[in-house]
Amino acid sequence: MVAAPGPHLIGSKRAFPAVSYLSLTLVQHGFRTVLIDNVGSSAADQPRVLGPGDMLLSVSFSRCNSAKPDLTRMARARGAGVLC
């Protein structure tokens, strides 16, 4: 088990299927995860719950996606650990 309550996962466009499947796999192994999925355009609000002791796993296959880097920076600014 991880020390953090569970990873927050973000991936958009081509990375979203991989991240959503990783979230499912982690849940099946007993980890609590939060999938930042942008349903209802909520991606800008979802990382606001991150703080010290939380971890964000950020996955991207493209340097052209501006939303994910902004959300990753937001999580880091709030004190969360970030793995890209």
Rosetta silent file (secondary structure, phi, psi, omega in degrees, C-alpha in Angstrom):
SEQUENCE: MVAAPGPHLIGSKRAFPAVSYLSLTLVQHGFRTVLIDNVGSSAADQPRVLGPGDMLLSVSFSRCNSAKPDLTRMARARGAGVLC
SCORE:     score description
SCORE:     0.000 S_00000001
   1 L     0.000  155.708  178.356    0.000    0.000    0.000 S_00000001
   2 L   -91.718  157.350  179.647    1.015    3.611   -0.513 S_00000001
   3 L   -72.723  -33.883  179.043    1.392    6.126    2.307 S_00000001
   4 L   -72.376  156.901  179.774   -0.892    8.636    0.589 S_00000001
   5 L   -56.177  -29.159  179.859   -4.661    8.035    0.716 S_00000001
   6 L   160.231  147.973 -176.990   -4.578    7.114   -2.965 S_00000001
   7 L   -73.441  147.426  168.262   -3.234    8.591   -6.157 S_00000001
   8 E   -95.849  136.726 -174.418   -5.042   11.185   -8.181 S_00000001
   9 E  -121.637  134.900  176.306   -4.702   10.385  -11.879 S_00000001
  10 E  -137.360  136.180  174.624   -4.871   12.722  -14.844 S_00000001
  11 E  -163.999  133.725 -179.059   -4.493   12.077  -18.536 S_00000001
  12 L  -123.714  167.511 -177.640   -6.323   13.651  -21.412 S_00000001
  13 H    54.334 -120.676 -175.911   -6.848   12.913  -25.067 S_00000001
  14 H   -67.890  -23.543 -178.760   -4.820    9.799  -26.024 S_00000001
  15 H   -80.493  -18.704 -175.453   -3.594    9.300  -22.436 S_00000001
  16 H   -60.204  -44.310  178.683   -7.094    9.148  -20.929 S_00000001
  17 H   -59.586  -40.444  179.699   -7.796    5.477  -21.809 S_00000001
  18 H   -65.581  -42.179 -178.813   -4.494    4.402  -20.242 S_00000001
  19 H   -70.150  -38.885  179.680   -5.083    6.458  -17.095 S_00000001
  20 H   -68.012  -36.295  177.198   -8.676    5.308  -16.686 S_00000001
  21 H   -69.210  -38.067  175.357   -7.601    1.668  -17.041 S_00000001
  22 H   -61.432  -41.628  177.608   -4.811    2.242  -14.486 S_00000001
  23 H   -59.822  -46.346  178.601   -7.411    3.709  -12.108 S_00000001
  24 H   -60.107  -45.186 -179.709   -9.614    0.636  -12.548 S_00000001
  25 H   -62.201  -43.388  178.912   -6.654   -1.695  -11.952 S_00000001
  26 H   -63.647  -41.645  178.142   -5.596    0.141   -8.785 S_00000001
  27 H   -62.331  -40.579  179.432   -9.155    0.038   -7.415 S_00000001
  28 H   -65.370  -20.190  177.709   -9.321   -3.688   -8.090 S_00000001
  29 L  -100.920   12.952  172.521   -6.179   -4.054   -5.955 S_00000001
  30 L    92.390    6.910  177.785   -7.649   -2.097   -3.046 S_00000001
  31 L   -88.802  141.256  170.945   -6.275    1.387   -3.688 S_00000001
  32 L   -85.682  128.452  178.865   -8.502    4.422   -3.468 S_00000001
  33 L  -128.314  157.796  172.751   -7.977    6.571   -6.557 S_00000001
  34 E  -123.946  119.344  178.949   -9.365    9.798   -7.903 S_00000001
  35 E   -95.316  113.717  176.194   -9.611   10.051  -11.675 S_00000001
  36 E   -81.689  104.938 -165.812   -9.493   13.663  -12.827 S_00000001
  37 L  -114.899   -6.997  178.818  -11.712   13.200  -15.841 S_00000001
  38 L    64.713   21.607  175.335  -13.048   16.652  -16.836 S_00000001
  39 H   -65.295  130.133 -178.432  -16.660   15.453  -16.828 S_00000001
  40 H    67.137   26.135 -178.964  -18.821   18.559  -16.972 S_00000001
  41 H    57.932   37.238 -176.467  -15.688   20.679  -17.531 S_00000001
  42 L   -95.799    5.929 -175.883  -14.697   20.102  -13.904 S_00000001
  43 L   -59.946  -35.251 -179.744  -10.979   19.409  -14.485 S_00000001
  44 L   -69.317  -23.589 -179.652   -9.981   22.876  -13.254 S_00000001
  45 L   -93.252  -29.968 -174.410  -11.818   22.260   -9.972 S_00000001
  46 H   -60.671  -40.454  179.962  -10.886   18.641   -9.283 S_00000001
  47 H   -70.767   -8.707 -179.261   -7.181   19.253   -8.358 S_00000001
  48 H   -64.364  -17.731  178.633   -8.236   21.820   -5.725 S_00000001
  49 H   -84.561   -9.337  179.885   -8.676   18.984   -3.215 S_00000001
  50 L   -73.943  147.749  177.501   -5.007   18.009   -3.517 S_00000001
  51 L  -160.678 -170.842  178.521   -2.611   19.016   -0.788 S_00000001
  52 L   -55.923  136.826 -178.175    0.448   17.890    1.130 S_00000001
  53 L    93.764  -12.487  177.070    0.488   14.107    1.456 S_00000001
  54 L   -95.199  159.856  177.816   -1.415   13.574   -1.805 S_00000001
  55 E  -130.396  138.238  175.733    0.081   12.319   -5.042 S_00000001
  56 E  -115.410  127.502  171.857   -0.829   13.129   -8.629 S_00000001
  57 E  -103.088  115.968 -175.161    0.136   10.840  -11.491 S_00000001
  58 E  -113.882  122.222 -175.756    0.050   12.892  -14.684 S_00000001
  59 E  -119.611  133.988  177.844    0.292   11.110  -18.053 S_00000001
  60 L  -148.570  145.622  173.690    0.670   12.728  -21.461 S_00000001
  61 L  -109.750    0.016 -174.483    1.760   11.669  -24.926 S_00000001
  62 L  -137.734  141.932  175.226    1.736   15.201  -26.333 S_00000001
  63 L   -86.931   -3.929 -174.280    3.409   18.479  -25.451 S_00000001
  64 L   -89.753   -6.238 -178.216    0.571   20.374  -27.118 S_00000001
  65 L   -86.721  108.711 -174.485   -2.079   19.805  -24.437 S_00000001
  66 L   -82.149  -23.499 -176.305   -2.116   22.973  -22.322 S_00000001
  67 H   -69.139  -47.051 -176.328   -4.783   21.941  -19.800 S_00000001
  68 H   -62.709  -45.263  176.592   -2.947   19.002  -18.223 S_00000001
  69 H   -60.350  -36.920  178.090    0.318   20.884  -17.528 S_00000001
  70 H   -63.906  -42.988  179.834   -1.677   23.698  -15.919 S_00000001
  71 H   -68.160  -35.704  177.216   -3.529   21.243  -13.671 S_00000001
  72 H   -65.655  -43.449  176.521   -0.272   19.497  -12.802 S_00000001
  73 H   -62.276  -38.076  178.551    1.303   22.823  -11.817 S_00000001
  74 H   -61.507  -44.293  179.973   -1.776   23.599   -9.711 S_00000001
  75 H   -63.480  -43.080 -179.886   -1.396   20.317   -7.815 S_00000001
  76 H   -63.864  -41.392  179.110    2.314   20.949   -7.245 S_00000001
  77 H   -63.587  -28.316  178.719    1.614   24.488   -6.007 S_00000001
  78 L   -83.963    0.822  175.172   -0.825   23.034   -3.465 S_00000001
  79 L    95.694    5.805  179.506    1.957   20.825   -2.071 S_00000001
  80 L   -78.286  149.830  171.949    1.010   17.516   -3.669 S_00000001
  81 E   -74.588  143.612 -176.842    3.656   15.138   -4.930 S_00000001
  82 E  -129.066  130.370  173.152    3.658   14.885   -8.713 S_00000001
  83 E  -120.935  119.542 -178.069    4.841   12.038  -10.923 S_00000001
  84 L  -109.717    0.000    0.000    4.775   12.774  -14.661 S_00000001
